[in-house]
Amino acid sequence: MAAKTLIIYYSWSGTTKRAAQALANQVDADVVELTVAPQTFSSDMFATSDVAKTQLRTGDLPTLTSALPDFDQYTTILVGGPVWSSMVATPVRSLLTKLAMYTGTVAPFYTDAGTAGDYEQDFAGLIPQVTVKSGLEVNGQSADQLTAWIQTVMG
């Protein structure tokens, strides 16, 4: 099978979407935006944080409404999402439950409004049986920095 890459991301505010688009400009990849039901989260960051904390506490992660591809057709999946309370955003957590049997390589890219905290450890811990490469905290990286990260992931 020829190497094939998927960029799949969830963006609450548009920041992660811009990062995904910048990566798509650097690598030949299919791109999928994760979506949830329209009323799942508020447009207010603090209210959204409260909803996400409740989802984590109850284990009731949001249902993804976007069509997902067959992950097995990809050798590499770049997973993007925002950092919520130093952890993986709940829509991305929903996606990761679907990657439990994936046998390729996964690498996170993530955006935050302050600190990433233990995001990468949280991400890798959600899919312990999958090969997870070092991630990229996206804060206005140059095209050269994105290229360097992609090369370390896809090696």
Secondary structure, 3 states (H helix, E strand, C coil): CCCCEEEEECCCCCHHHHHHHHHHCCCCCEEEECCECCCCCCCCHHHHHHHHHHHHHHCCCCCECCCCCCHHHCCEEEEEEEEECCEECHHHHHHHHHCCCCCCEEEEEEECCCCCCCHHHHHHHHCCCCEECCCEECCCCCHHHHHHHHHHHHC
